Amino acid sequence: MFIAKAYSAASATSPLASGSIPRRDPTEHDVQVEILFCGRHNITADVEIIPIQKVNEACERLLKSDVKYRFSIDMASLKSK
């Protein structure tokens, strides 16, 4: 267990206030992402979710610089036929 720094507002009209959130330790099934900047100037990350069956195609697209988004592999697709 660790404590993460956080910002929140009590309502839509309240200012942001700093705080902390207790978090469980990551497991082997978690993806850790460090967010450097969030919530201002509409900075977002675009993610293209792909099934595991298309991972080779995704690698080829990376080599061709034909990627507009980040790839995220849908691990639930491992169970699909």
DSSP file (Angstrom, degrees, kcal/mol; ACC not computed):
  #  RESIDUE AA STRUCTURE BP1 BP2  ACC     N-H-->O    O-->H-N    N-H-->O    O-->H-N    TCO  KAPPA ALPHA  PHI   PSI    X-CA   Y-CA   Z-CA
    1    1 A M              0   0    0      0, 0.0     2,-0.3     0, 0.0    23,-0.2   0.000 360.0 360.0 360.0 137.9    0.0    0.0    0.0
    2    2 A F  E     -A   23   0A   0     21,-2.6    21,-3.5    19,-0.1     2,-0.5  -0.930 360.0-113.4-140.0 166.8    1.2    3.5   -0.8
    3    3 A I  E     -A   22   0A   0     -2,-0.3     2,-0.4    19,-0.2    21,-0.0  -0.895  26.9-158.0-105.8 125.9   -0.2    7.0   -0.7
    4    4 A A  E     -A   21   0A   0     17,-2.9    17,-2.5    -2,-0.5     2,-0.2  -0.829  19.8-120.2-102.7 140.2   -0.7    8.8   -4.0
    5    5 A K  E     +A   20   0A   0     -2,-0.4     2,-0.3    15,-0.2    15,-0.2  -0.544  42.5 172.4 -73.4 144.0   -0.9   12.6   -4.3
    6    6 A A  E     -A   19   0A   0     13,-2.0    13,-2.6    -2,-0.2     2,-0.4  -0.967  28.2-143.5-149.7 162.2   -4.2   13.8   -5.7
    7    7 A Y  E     +A   18   0A   0     -2,-0.3     2,-0.3    11,-0.2    11,-0.2  -0.988  27.9 163.3-127.5 140.8   -6.3   16.9   -6.4
    8    8 A S  E     -A   17   0A   0      9,-2.1     9,-2.4    -2,-0.4     2,-0.4  -0.967  28.1-136.3-150.5 165.0  -10.0   17.0   -6.1
    9    9 A A        -     0   0    0     -2,-0.3     7,-0.1     7,-0.2     3,-0.1  -0.976  14.1-140.6-125.3 141.6  -12.9   19.5   -5.8
   10   10 A A  S    S-     0   0    0      5,-0.4     2,-0.3    -2,-0.4    -1,-0.1   0.771  86.2  -3.5 -71.4 -25.8  -15.8   19.1   -3.4
   11   11 A S  S >  S-     0   0    0      4,-0.1     3,-0.9    -3,-0.0    -1,-0.1  -0.927  84.3 -88.4-154.4 176.0  -18.3   20.3   -6.1
   12   12 A A  T 3  S+     0   0    0     -2,-0.3    -2,-0.0     1,-0.2    -1,-0.0   0.730 127.7  41.9 -64.9 -21.8  -18.3   21.7   -9.6
   13   13 A T  T 3  S+     0   0    0      2,-0.1    -1,-0.2    -4,-0.0    -3,-0.0   0.455  94.5  99.3-105.0  -2.1  -17.9   25.2   -8.3
   14   14 A S  S <  S-     0   0    0     -3,-0.9     2,-0.1     1,-0.1     3,-0.1  -0.545  76.4-112.3 -83.5 149.7  -15.3   24.5   -5.6
   15   15 A P        -     0   0    0      0, 0.0    -5,-0.4     0, 0.0    -4,-0.1  -0.390  40.5 -91.7 -73.8 159.2  -11.6   25.1   -6.3
   16   16 A L        -     0   0    0     -7,-0.1     2,-0.4    -2,-0.1    -7,-0.2  -0.444  43.6-166.8 -67.5 144.1   -9.1   22.2   -6.5
   17   17 A A  E     -A    8   0A   0     -9,-2.4    -9,-2.1    -2,-0.1     2,-0.1  -0.986  20.6-115.4-132.6 144.1   -7.5   21.2   -3.3
   18   18 A S  E     +A    7   0A   0     -2,-0.4     2,-0.3   -11,-0.2   -11,-0.2  -0.456  48.1 140.8 -77.7 152.3   -4.5   18.9   -2.7
   19   19 A G  E     -A    6   0A   0    -13,-2.6   -13,-2.0    -2,-0.1     2,-0.3  -0.847  39.4-106.2-163.4-161.8   -5.0   15.6   -0.9
   20   20 A S  E     -A    5   0A   0     -2,-0.3   -15,-0.2   -15,-0.2   -17,-0.0  -0.988  13.3-154.4-147.2 154.7   -3.9   12.0   -0.9
   21   21 A I  E     -A    4   0A   0    -17,-2.5   -17,-2.9    -2,-0.3     2,-0.3  -0.996  22.0-126.7-131.4 127.3   -5.4    8.6   -1.8
   22   22 A P  E     -A    3   0A   0      0, 0.0     2,-0.4     0, 0.0   -19,-0.2  -0.603  34.3-169.5 -71.9 131.8   -4.3    5.3   -0.3
   23   23 A R  E     -A    2   0A   0    -21,-3.5   -21,-2.6    -2,-0.3     2,-0.1  -0.938  20.3-120.8-124.9 145.2   -3.5    2.9   -3.2
   24   24 A R        -     0   0    0     -2,-0.4     3,-0.1   -23,-0.2     0, 0.0  -0.427  43.5 -91.9 -75.5 158.6   -2.8   -0.8   -3.3
   25   25 A D        -     0   0    0      1,-0.1    -1,-0.1    -2,-0.1     0, 0.0  -0.463  50.5-100.0 -68.6 143.2    0.5   -2.0   -4.7
   26   26 A P        -     0   0    0      0, 0.0     2,-0.2     0, 0.0    -1,-0.1  -0.285  36.6-149.9 -63.6 149.6    0.4   -2.8   -8.4
   27   27 A T    >   -     0   0    0     -3,-0.1     3,-1.6     4,-0.0    -3,-0.0  -0.561  34.9 -92.8-109.3 178.8    0.1   -6.4   -9.5
   28   28 A E  T 3  S+     0   0    0      1,-0.3    -1,-0.0    -2,-0.2     0, 0.0   0.668 124.9  56.9 -67.3 -15.1    1.4   -8.2  -12.6
   29   29 A H  T 3  S+     0   0    0      2,-0.0    -1,-0.3     0, 0.0     2,-0.2   0.418  91.5  91.2 -95.8   0.5   -2.0   -7.5  -14.3
   30   30 A D    <   -     0   0    0     -3,-1.6     2,-0.5     2,-0.0     0, 0.0  -0.644  65.0-143.6 -96.2 153.0   -1.8   -3.7  -13.8
   31   31 A V        -     0   0    0     -2,-0.2     2,-0.5     2,-0.0    -2,-0.0  -0.977  15.6-148.4-113.0 123.8   -0.3   -1.1  -16.2
   32   32 A Q        -     0   0    0     -2,-0.5     2,-0.4     2,-0.0    -2,-0.0  -0.808  17.0-178.4 -95.5 131.4    1.5    1.8  -14.4
   33   33 A V        -     0   0    0     -2,-0.5     2,-0.7     2,-0.0    -2,-0.0  -0.996  20.5-142.8-129.4 128.3    1.4    5.1  -16.2
   34   34 A E        -     0   0    0     -2,-0.4     2,-0.7     2,-0.0    -2,-0.0  -0.826  14.8-152.9 -91.3 116.8    3.0    8.2  -14.9
   35   35 A I        +     0   0    0     -2,-0.7     3,-0.1     1,-0.2    -2,-0.0  -0.813  15.6 179.6 -92.7 115.5    0.8   11.2  -15.6
   36   36 A L  S    S+     0   0    0     -2,-0.7     2,-0.3     1,-0.3    -1,-0.2   0.790  70.6   9.5 -86.4 -29.5    3.0   14.3  -15.9
   37   37 A F  S    S+     0   0    0      6,-0.0     2,-0.3     3,-0.0    -1,-0.3  -0.965  72.1 168.7-154.3 130.3    0.4   16.8  -16.6
   38   38 A C        +     0   0    0     -2,-0.3     6,-0.1    -3,-0.1     3,-0.1  -1.000  50.9  20.4-148.9 144.7   -3.4   16.5  -16.5
   39   39 A G  S    S+     0   0    0      4,-0.5     2,-0.4    -2,-0.3    -1,-0.1   0.479  92.3  92.8  86.3   3.2   -6.6   18.5  -16.6
   40   40 A R  S >  S+     0   0    0      3,-0.1     3,-1.4     1,-0.1    -1,-0.2  -0.965  86.3   4.9-130.8 148.5   -5.4   21.7  -18.2
   41   41 A H  T 3  S-     0   0    0     -2,-0.4    -1,-0.1     1,-0.3    -2,-0.0   0.718 112.8 -81.0  56.9  25.5   -5.3   22.9  -21.8
   42   42 A N  T 3  S+     0   0    0      1,-0.2     2,-0.6    -3,-0.1    -1,-0.3   0.826  73.7 168.1  54.0  38.0   -7.1   19.8  -23.1
   43   43 A I    <   +     0   0    0     -3,-1.4    -4,-0.5     2,-0.0     2,-0.3  -0.746  10.6 157.0 -83.3 121.0   -4.0   17.6  -23.1
   44   44 A T        -     0   0    0     -2,-0.6     2,-0.5    -6,-0.1    -6,-0.0  -0.892  40.2-119.7-138.7 167.4   -5.1   14.0  -23.5
   45   45 A A        -     0   0    0     -2,-0.3     2,-0.5     2,-0.0    24,-0.1  -0.946  21.0-143.6-110.6 132.5   -3.7   10.7  -24.7
   46   46 A D        -     0   0    0     -2,-0.5    24,-2.6    22,-0.2     2,-0.4  -0.836  19.7-167.9 -95.2 131.0   -5.3    9.0  -27.7
   47   47 A V  E     -b   70   0B   0     -2,-0.5     2,-0.6    22,-0.2    24,-0.2  -0.971  14.7-156.6-124.7 131.0   -5.3    5.2  -27.3
   48   48 A E  E     -b   71   0B   0     22,-4.1    24,-2.2    -2,-0.4     2,-0.5  -0.936  17.5-148.7-104.1 116.9   -6.1    2.6  -30.0
   49   49 A I  E     -b   72   0B   0     -2,-0.6    24,-0.2    22,-0.2    22,-0.1  -0.741  19.8-177.2 -89.9 128.2   -7.2   -0.6  -28.3
   50   50 A I  E     -b   73   0B   0     22,-2.6    24,-3.1    -2,-0.5    27,-0.1  -0.919  27.2-113.4-124.4 149.5   -6.3   -3.7  -30.3
   51   51 A P  E >   -b   74   0B   0      0, 0.0     3,-2.2     0, 0.0    24,-0.1  -0.464  34.0-111.4 -74.6 155.7   -7.0   -7.4  -29.7
   52   52 A I  G >  S+     0   0    0     22,-0.7     3,-1.6     1,-0.3     4,-0.3   0.789 115.3  68.6 -57.6 -28.3   -4.0   -9.6  -29.0
   53   53 A Q  G 3  S+     0   0    0      1,-0.3    -1,-0.3     2,-0.1     3,-0.2   0.691  99.4  49.5 -66.9 -17.4   -4.6  -11.3  -32.4
   54   54 A K  G <> S+     0   0    0     -3,-2.2     4,-2.1     1,-0.2    -1,-0.3   0.171  75.4 107.6-105.5  16.8   -3.5   -8.0  -34.2
   55   55 A V  H <> S+     0   0    0     -3,-1.6     4,-2.0     1,-0.2    -1,-0.2   0.872  79.0  51.5 -65.7 -36.2   -0.3   -7.4  -32.2
   56   56 A N  H  > S+     0   0    0     -4,-0.3     4,-2.1    -3,-0.2    -1,-0.2   0.907 109.7  50.1 -66.0 -40.3    1.9   -8.4  -35.2
   57   57 A E  H  > S+     0   0    0      1,-0.2     4,-2.2     2,-0.2    -2,-0.2   0.894 109.1  52.5 -61.8 -40.3    0.0   -5.9  -37.4
   58   58 A A  H  X S+     0   0    0     -4,-2.1     4,-2.1     2,-0.2    -2,-0.2   0.897 107.8  51.1 -63.3 -40.6    0.5   -3.2  -34.7
   59   59 A C  H  X S+     0   0    0     -4,-2.0     4,-2.0     2,-0.2    -1,-0.2   0.906 109.1  50.8 -63.7 -41.3    4.3   -3.9  -34.7
   60   60 A E  H  X S+     0   0    0     -4,-2.1     4,-1.6     1,-0.2    -1,-0.2   0.901 109.2  51.2 -62.7 -40.4    4.4   -3.5  -38.5
   61   61 A R  H  <>S+     0   0    0     -4,-2.2     5,-2.8     1,-0.2     4,-0.4   0.876 107.0  53.9 -64.8 -36.8    2.5   -0.2  -38.2
   62   62 A L  H ><5S+     0   0    0     -4,-2.1     3,-1.2     1,-0.2    -1,-0.2   0.927 107.8  49.8 -61.4 -43.8    5.0    1.0  -35.6
   63   63 A L  H 3<5S+     0   0    0     -4,-2.0    -1,-0.2     1,-0.3    -2,-0.2   0.826 112.4  47.5 -64.0 -31.8    7.9    0.2  -38.0
   64   64 A K  T 3<5S-     0   0    0     -4,-1.6    -1,-0.3    -5,-0.1    -2,-0.2   0.425 110.8-121.6 -87.0   0.2    6.1    2.1  -40.8
   65   65 A S  T < 5S+     0   0    0     -3,-1.2    -3,-0.2    -4,-0.4     2,-0.1   0.853  70.0 137.7  57.5  37.0    5.4    5.1  -38.5
   66   66 A D      < +     0   0    0     -5,-2.8     2,-0.5    -6,-0.1    -4,-0.1  -0.332  30.3 113.9-105.1  47.3    1.7    4.5  -39.3
   67   67 A V        +     0   0    0     -5,-0.2     4,-0.0    -2,-0.1     3,-0.0  -0.978  33.2 172.2-125.7 123.5    0.5    5.1  -35.7
   68   68 A K  S    S+     0   0    0     -2,-0.5     2,-0.2     2,-0.1   -22,-0.2   0.623  72.8  27.4 -97.4 -17.9   -1.7    8.0  -34.7
   69   69 A Y  S    S-     0   0    0    -24,-0.1     2,-0.3   -21,-0.0   -22,-0.2  -0.690  90.6 -86.5-131.1 177.8   -2.4    6.7  -31.2
   70   70 A R  E     -b   47   0B   0    -24,-2.6   -22,-4.1    -2,-0.2     2,-0.4  -0.707  45.2-125.1 -82.8 146.4   -0.9    4.6  -28.5
   71   71 A F  E     -b   48   0B   0     -2,-0.3     2,-0.4   -24,-0.2   -22,-0.2  -0.793  25.5-175.2 -92.9 137.8   -1.7    0.9  -28.7
   72   72 A S  E     -b   49   0B   0    -24,-2.2   -22,-2.6    -2,-0.4     2,-0.5  -0.997  21.0-135.4-129.3 127.5   -3.2   -0.8  -25.8
   73   73 A I  E     -b   50   0B   0     -2,-0.4     2,-1.1   -24,-0.2   -24,-0.1  -0.713  12.3-133.9 -88.3 125.3   -3.7   -4.6  -26.1
   74   74 A D  E >   -b   51   0B   0    -24,-3.1     3,-1.7    -2,-0.5   -22,-0.7  -0.666  18.1-167.4 -76.8 100.9   -7.1   -5.9  -24.9
   75   75 A M  G >  S+     0   0    0     -2,-1.1     3,-1.5     1,-0.3     4,-0.3   0.711  81.1  70.5 -68.4 -19.9   -6.0   -8.8  -22.8
   76   76 A A  G >  S+     0   0    0      1,-0.3     3,-1.5     2,-0.2     4,-0.4   0.761  84.1  72.1 -65.2 -22.7   -9.6  -10.1  -22.6
   77   77 A S  G X  S+     0   0    0     -3,-1.7     3,-0.6     1,-0.3    -1,-0.3   0.634  78.4  76.5 -69.3 -11.6   -9.2  -11.0  -26.3
   78   78 A L  G <  S+     0   0    0     -3,-1.5    -1,-0.3     1,-0.2    -2,-0.2   0.822  94.9  49.5 -63.2 -29.9   -6.9  -13.8  -25.2
   79   79 A K  G <  S+     0   0    0     -3,-1.5    -1,-0.2    -4,-0.3    -2,-0.2   0.608  93.6  96.7 -85.4 -12.8  -10.0  -15.7  -24.3
   80   80 A S    <         0   0    0     -3,-0.6    -3,-0.0    -4,-0.4     0, 0.0  -0.429 360.0 360.0 -78.0 151.7  -11.7  -15.1  -27.6
   81   81 A K              0   0    0     -2,-0.1    -1,-0.1     0, 0.0    -3,-0.0   0.433 360.0 360.0 -93.0 360.0  -11.6  -17.6  -30.4
